Amino acid sequence: MDAVLLARLGAVIFVAIAGTAAVVEMTRVEEAPEPSPIRTVGAARDPLRDEQRRCQQLGEAATQDAACLKIWAQTRDRFLGHPAPNEGH
């Protein structure tokens, strides 16, 4: 067999296999993953989170609200892993 003919035959076989693989991949139906629940049913409400929402709704006025400033400080402490300060001291 001639080397050129062998190379052409190899190229044709390669293109046929690649084309078949592409068609199979395009016709494959993928199942959508199930969405994970963000919140479990009956979970305890976080009062800090509720106050954060209230401050968010206040918008720019929240920067002057003492309660919002306190909530933001508590949120920052929780995020940084600092223990909550004792209210009595």
DSSP file (Angstrom, degrees, kcal/mol; ACC not computed):
  #  RESIDUE AA STRUCTURE BP1 BP2  ACC     N-H-->O    O-->H-N    N-H-->O    O-->H-N    TCO  KAPPA ALPHA  PHI   PSI    X-CA   Y-CA   Z-CA
    1    1 A M              0   0    0      0, 0.0     2,-0.1     0, 0.0     3,-0.0   0.000 360.0 360.0 360.0 141.9    0.0    0.0    0.0
    2    2 A D     >  -     0   0    0      1,-0.1     4,-2.1     4,-0.0     5,-0.2  -0.466 360.0-128.8 -74.3 145.1    1.2    3.5   -0.8
    3    3 A A  H  > S+     0   0    0      1,-0.2     4,-2.2     2,-0.2     5,-0.1   0.852 108.8  52.2 -64.4 -36.6    2.1    5.7    2.2
    4    4 A V  H  > S+     0   0    0      2,-0.2     4,-2.3     1,-0.2    -1,-0.2   0.913 109.8  48.7 -67.1 -42.7    0.0    8.6    0.8
    5    5 A L  H  > S+     0   0    0      1,-0.2     4,-2.4     2,-0.2    -2,-0.2   0.897 111.4  50.3 -63.8 -40.4   -3.0    6.3    0.5
    6    6 A L  H  X S+     0   0    0     -4,-2.1     4,-2.3     2,-0.2    -2,-0.2   0.887 110.2  49.9 -64.8 -40.4   -2.5    5.0    4.0
    7    7 A A  H  X S+     0   0    0     -4,-2.2     4,-2.2     2,-0.2    -2,-0.2   0.901 111.6  48.4 -65.9 -41.1   -2.3    8.5    5.4
    8    8 A R  H  X S+     0   0    0     -4,-2.3     4,-2.5     2,-0.2    -2,-0.2   0.913 110.8  50.5 -65.1 -42.5   -5.5    9.5    3.6
    9    9 A L  H  X S+     0   0    0     -4,-2.4     4,-2.3     1,-0.2    -2,-0.2   0.907 110.7  49.6 -61.9 -42.0   -7.3    6.4    4.9
   10   10 A G  H  X S+     0   0    0     -4,-2.3     4,-2.4     2,-0.2    -1,-0.2   0.890 110.6  50.2 -63.3 -39.9   -6.1    7.2    8.4
   11   11 A A  H  X S+     0   0    0     -4,-2.2     4,-2.5     2,-0.2    -2,-0.2   0.902 110.4  49.6 -65.7 -41.1   -7.4   10.8    8.1
   12   12 A V  H  X S+     0   0    0     -4,-2.5     4,-2.3     2,-0.2    -2,-0.2   0.914 112.1  47.8 -64.2 -43.0  -10.8    9.7    6.8
   13   13 A I  H  X S+     0   0    0     -4,-2.3     4,-2.4     2,-0.2    -2,-0.2   0.914 111.8  50.6 -64.0 -42.1  -11.1    7.2    9.7
   14   14 A F  H  X S+     0   0    0     -4,-2.4     4,-2.6     1,-0.2    -2,-0.2   0.924 111.6  47.0 -62.0 -45.0  -10.1    9.9   12.2
   15   15 A V  H  X S+     0   0    0     -4,-2.5     4,-2.6     1,-0.2    -1,-0.2   0.888 111.6  51.8 -64.9 -38.9  -12.6   12.4   10.8
   16   16 A A  H  X S+     0   0    0     -4,-2.3     4,-2.3     2,-0.2    -2,-0.2   0.921 112.2  45.1 -64.2 -43.5  -15.4    9.7   10.8
   17   17 A I  H  X S+     0   0    0     -4,-2.4     4,-2.4     2,-0.2    -2,-0.2   0.922 114.4  48.5 -66.6 -43.3  -14.7    8.8   14.5
   18   18 A A  H  X S+     0   0    0     -4,-2.6     4,-2.1     2,-0.2    -2,-0.2   0.905 112.4  48.8 -63.7 -41.3  -14.5   12.5   15.5
   19   19 A G  H  X S+     0   0    0     -4,-2.6     4,-2.4     2,-0.2    -1,-0.2   0.906 111.2  49.5 -64.2 -42.1  -17.8   13.3   13.7
   20   20 A T  H  X S+     0   0    0     -4,-2.3     4,-2.4     1,-0.2    -2,-0.2   0.914 110.8  49.8 -63.9 -42.2  -19.5   10.3   15.3
   21   21 A A  H  X S+     0   0    0     -4,-2.4     4,-2.2     1,-0.2    -1,-0.2   0.895 110.8  50.3 -63.5 -39.3  -18.4   11.4   18.7
   22   22 A A  H  X S+     0   0    0     -4,-2.1     4,-2.2     2,-0.2    -2,-0.2   0.918 111.2  47.8 -65.5 -43.2  -19.6   14.9   18.1
   23   23 A V  H  X S+     0   0    0     -4,-2.4     4,-1.8     2,-0.2    -2,-0.2   0.915 112.0  49.8 -64.2 -42.5  -23.0   13.8   17.0
   24   24 A V  H  X S+     0   0    0     -4,-2.4     4,-0.7     1,-0.2    -1,-0.2   0.914 112.3  48.1 -62.4 -42.3  -23.4   11.4   20.0
   25   25 A E  H  < S+     0   0    0     -4,-2.2     3,-0.5     1,-0.2    -1,-0.2   0.880 111.2  50.1 -66.6 -38.2  -22.4   14.2   22.4
   26   26 A M  H  < S+     0   0    0     -4,-2.2    -1,-0.2     1,-0.2    -2,-0.2   0.816 112.1  46.8 -71.5 -30.1  -24.8   16.7   20.8
   27   27 A T  H  < S+     0   0    0     -4,-1.8    -1,-0.2    -5,-0.2     2,-0.2   0.534  86.2 111.4 -90.1  -5.5  -27.8   14.3   21.0
   28   28 A R     <  -     0   0    0     -4,-0.7     2,-0.6    -3,-0.5    -3,-0.0  -0.497  64.0-137.9 -71.6 135.0  -27.1   13.3   24.6
   29   29 A V        -     0   0    0     -2,-0.2     2,-0.4     2,-0.0    -2,-0.1  -0.830  15.1-153.1 -96.3 123.4  -29.8   14.5   27.0
   30   30 A E        -     0   0    0     -2,-0.6     2,-0.4     1,-0.0     0, 0.0  -0.792  11.6-130.8 -97.5 138.4  -28.4   15.8   30.3
   31   31 A E        -     0   0    0     -2,-0.4     3,-0.0     1,-0.0    -2,-0.0  -0.706  25.1-118.9 -85.4 136.1  -30.5   15.7   33.4
   32   32 A A        -     0   0    0     -2,-0.4     2,-0.1     1,-0.1    -1,-0.0  -0.520  32.5-111.0 -72.1 137.7  -30.6   18.9   35.3
   33   33 A P        -     0   0    0      0, 0.0    -1,-0.1     0, 0.0     3,-0.0  -0.390  35.3-103.3 -68.4 147.9  -29.2   18.6   38.9
   34   34 A E        -     0   0    0      1,-0.1     2,-0.2    -2,-0.1    -3,-0.0  -0.524  38.7-114.0 -71.3 133.3  -31.7   18.9   41.7
   35   35 A P        -     0   0    0      0, 0.0    -1,-0.1     0, 0.0     3,-0.0  -0.461  28.0-125.2 -69.0 137.7  -31.5   22.3   43.3
   36   36 A S        -     0   0    0     -2,-0.2     2,-0.2     1,-0.1     3,-0.0  -0.631  29.3-105.7 -82.4 140.8  -30.3   22.1   46.9
   37   37 A P        -     0   0    0      0, 0.0     3,-0.1     0, 0.0    -1,-0.1  -0.448  22.3-155.5 -67.5 134.0  -32.6   23.7   49.5
   38   38 A I  S    S+     0   0    0      1,-0.2     2,-0.4    -2,-0.2    -2,-0.0   0.887  80.9  22.5 -76.1 -40.2  -31.3   27.0   50.7
   39   39 A R  S    S-     0   0    0     -3,-0.0    -1,-0.2     4,-0.0     2,-0.2  -0.988  82.3-124.5-130.7 136.8  -33.1   26.9   54.0
   40   40 A T    >   -     0   0    0     -2,-0.4     3,-1.5    -3,-0.1     2,-0.2  -0.508  37.9 -98.6 -78.7 149.8  -34.5   23.8   55.8
   41   41 A V  T 3  S+     0   0    0      1,-0.3    -1,-0.1    -2,-0.2     0, 0.0  -0.462 107.3  14.8 -68.7 133.0  -38.1   23.8   56.6
   42   42 A G  T 3  S+     0   0    0      1,-0.2    -1,-0.3    -2,-0.2     2,-0.1   0.618  86.9 158.1  80.5  12.2  -38.8   24.7   60.2
   43   43 A A    <   -     0   0    0     -3,-1.5    -1,-0.2     1,-0.1     2,-0.1  -0.404  50.2 -99.6 -70.0 146.9  -35.3   26.2   60.8
   44   44 A A        -     0   0    0      1,-0.1     2,-0.2    -2,-0.1    -1,-0.1  -0.422  39.1-117.2 -66.7 137.8  -35.0   28.7   63.6
   45   45 A R        -     0   0    0     -2,-0.1    -1,-0.1    -3,-0.1     3,-0.1  -0.529  19.2-130.6 -77.7 143.3  -35.0   32.3   62.4
   46   46 A D     >  -     0   0    0     -2,-0.2     4,-1.9     1,-0.2     3,-0.2  -0.845  10.9-159.9 -95.9 112.8  -32.0   34.3   63.0
   47   47 A P  H  > S+     0   0    0      0, 0.0     4,-2.1     0, 0.0     5,-0.2   0.843  92.8  57.0 -63.8 -31.4  -32.9   37.7   64.7
   48   48 A L  H  > S+     0   0    0      1,-0.2     4,-2.1     2,-0.2     5,-0.1   0.911 106.2  49.8 -63.4 -41.0  -29.6   39.2   63.6
   49   49 A R  H  > S+     0   0    0     -3,-0.2     4,-2.0     2,-0.2    -1,-0.2   0.887 108.8  52.4 -64.5 -39.6  -30.4   38.4   60.0
   50   50 A D  H  X S+     0   0    0     -4,-1.9     4,-1.9     1,-0.2    -1,-0.2   0.903 110.0  48.2 -64.3 -40.2  -33.9   39.9   60.3
   51   51 A E  H  X S+     0   0    0     -4,-2.1     4,-2.5     2,-0.2    -1,-0.2   0.867 107.9  55.2 -67.9 -36.2  -32.3   43.1   61.7
   52   52 A Q  H  X S+     0   0    0     -4,-2.1     4,-2.2     1,-0.2    -1,-0.2   0.911 107.4  50.1 -61.8 -41.0  -29.8   43.2   58.9
   53   53 A R  H  X S+     0   0    0     -4,-2.0     4,-2.0     2,-0.2    -2,-0.2   0.906 109.3  51.5 -62.2 -41.7  -32.7   43.0   56.4
   54   54 A R  H  X S+     0   0    0     -4,-1.9     4,-1.2     1,-0.2    -2,-0.2   0.924 111.4  47.1 -61.7 -44.5  -34.4   45.9   58.2
   55   55 A C  H  X S+     0   0    0     -4,-2.5     4,-0.9     1,-0.2     7,-0.3   0.864 109.0  55.1 -65.8 -35.5  -31.2   48.0   58.0
   56   56 A Q  H >< S+     0   0    0     -4,-2.2     3,-0.6     1,-0.2    -1,-0.2   0.892 106.1  51.5 -63.5 -38.9  -30.8   47.1   54.3
   57   57 A Q  H 3< S+     0   0    0     -4,-2.0    -1,-0.2     1,-0.2    -2,-0.2   0.767 100.8  62.7 -71.0 -24.8  -34.3   48.4   53.6
   58   58 A L  H >< S-     0   0    0     -4,-1.2     3,-1.1     1,-0.2    -1,-0.2   0.792  87.2-171.3 -69.6 -26.7  -33.5   51.7   55.3
   59   59 A G  G X<  -     0   0    0     -4,-0.9     3,-1.5    -3,-0.6     4,-0.3  -0.507  62.6  -4.5  73.7-136.1  -30.8   52.4   52.8
   60   60 A E  G >  S+     0   0    0      1,-0.3     3,-1.5    -2,-0.2     4,-0.3   0.769 126.4  69.3 -66.5 -25.8  -28.5   55.4   53.4
   61   61 A A  G X  S+     0   0    0     -3,-1.1     3,-1.4     1,-0.3     4,-0.4   0.729  84.3  73.2 -63.9 -20.5  -30.5   56.3   56.5
   62   62 A A  G X  S+     0   0    0     -3,-1.5     3,-0.7     1,-0.3    -1,-0.3   0.750  82.1  68.7 -66.6 -23.1  -29.2   53.2   58.2
   63   63 A T  G <  S+     0   0    0     -3,-1.5    -1,-0.3    -4,-0.3    -2,-0.2   0.700 105.5  41.4 -69.7 -16.4  -25.8   54.8   58.5
   64   64 A Q  G <  S+     0   0    0     -3,-1.4     2,-0.6    -4,-0.3    -1,-0.2   0.439  92.3 101.8-105.1  -3.7  -27.3   57.2   61.1
   65   65 A D    <>  -     0   0    0     -3,-0.7     4,-2.1    -4,-0.4     5,-0.2  -0.731  60.1-154.2 -88.4 121.3  -29.4   54.6   62.9
   66   66 A A  H  > S+     0   0    0     -2,-0.6     4,-2.0     1,-0.2    -1,-0.2   0.864  94.7  54.3 -62.9 -37.2  -27.8   53.5   66.2
   67   67 A A  H  > S+     0   0    0      1,-0.2     4,-2.3     2,-0.2    -1,-0.2   0.900 108.9  48.6 -65.0 -39.4  -29.5   50.1   66.1
   68   68 A C  H  > S+     0   0    0      2,-0.2     4,-2.7     1,-0.2    -2,-0.2   0.895 108.6  53.1 -68.1 -39.1  -28.1   49.4   62.6
   69   69 A L  H  X S+     0   0    0     -4,-2.1     4,-1.7     1,-0.2    -1,-0.2   0.896 111.0  47.5 -62.0 -38.7  -24.6   50.4   63.7
   70   70 A K  H  X S+     0   0    0     -4,-2.0     4,-2.3     2,-0.2    -2,-0.2   0.909 111.3  50.5 -67.2 -42.3  -24.9   47.9   66.6
   71   71 A I  H  X S+     0   0    0     -4,-2.3     4,-2.5     1,-0.2    -2,-0.2   0.905 109.8  50.5 -62.1 -42.5  -26.2   45.2   64.2
   72   72 A W  H  X S+     0   0    0     -4,-2.7     4,-2.5     1,-0.2    -1,-0.2   0.872 109.1  51.4 -65.4 -36.1  -23.3   45.7   61.8
   73   73 A A  H  X S+     0   0    0     -4,-1.7     4,-2.4    -5,-0.2    -1,-0.2   0.917 111.2  47.5 -65.8 -42.1  -20.8   45.5   64.7
   74   74 A Q  H  X S+     0   0    0     -4,-2.3     4,-2.4     2,-0.2    -2,-0.2   0.903 112.1  50.1 -64.3 -40.6  -22.4   42.2   65.8
   75   75 A T  H  X S+     0   0    0     -4,-2.5     4,-2.6     2,-0.2    -2,-0.2   0.916 110.6  49.3 -63.4 -43.6  -22.3   40.9   62.2
   76   76 A R  H  X S+     0   0    0     -4,-2.5     4,-2.4     1,-0.2     6,-0.2   0.917 111.6  49.0 -61.8 -43.9  -18.6   41.9   61.9
   77   77 A D  H  X>S+     0   0    0     -4,-2.4     5,-2.2     2,-0.2     4,-0.8   0.902 111.7  49.0 -63.7 -40.8  -17.8   40.2   65.1
   78   78 A R  H ><5S+     0   0    0     -4,-2.4     3,-0.6     1,-0.2    -2,-0.2   0.923 112.2  48.6 -63.9 -43.8  -19.6   37.0   64.1
   79   79 A F  H 3<5S+     0   0    0     -4,-2.6    -2,-0.2     1,-0.2    -1,-0.2   0.902 113.3  46.4 -63.3 -41.9  -17.9   37.0   60.7
   80   80 A L  H 3<5S-     0   0    0     -4,-2.4    -1,-0.2    -5,-0.2    -2,-0.2   0.551 114.1-116.5 -80.4  -7.2  -14.4   37.5   62.3
   81   81 A G  T <<5 +     0   0    0     -4,-0.8    -3,-0.2    -3,-0.6    -4,-0.1   0.672  61.1 151.4  82.7  16.4  -15.1   34.8   64.9
   82   82 A H      < -     0   0    0     -5,-2.2    -1,-0.3    -6,-0.2    -2,-0.1  -0.597  51.4-107.1 -78.7 142.5  -14.9   37.2   67.8
   83   83 A P        -     0   0    0      0, 0.0    -1,-0.1     0, 0.0     3,-0.1  -0.364  40.4 -97.7 -67.3 150.1  -16.9   36.1   70.9
   84   84 A A        -     0   0    0      1,-0.1     2,-0.1    -3,-0.0     3,-0.1  -0.459  43.1-112.3 -67.1 135.4  -20.0   38.1   71.5
   85   85 A P        -     0   0    0      0, 0.0     2,-0.3     0, 0.0    -1,-0.1  -0.386  33.3-105.1 -69.3 147.4  -19.4   40.8   74.2
   86   86 A N    >   -     0   0    0      1,-0.1     3,-0.7    -2,-0.1     0, 0.0  -0.540  20.0-144.3 -73.2 135.7  -21.2   40.3   77.5
   87   87 A E  T 3  S+     0   0    0     -2,-0.3    -1,-0.1     1,-0.2    -3,-0.0   0.780  94.9  58.6 -70.7 -27.4  -24.1   42.7   77.8
   88   88 A G  T 3         0   0    0      1,-0.2    -1,-0.2    -3,-0.0    -2,-0.0   0.666 360.0 360.0 -79.5 -16.6  -23.6   43.2   81.6
   89   89 A H    <         0   0    0     -3,-0.7    -1,-0.2     0, 0.0    -2,-0.2   0.441 360.0 360.0 -99.8 360.0  -20.0   44.5   81.4
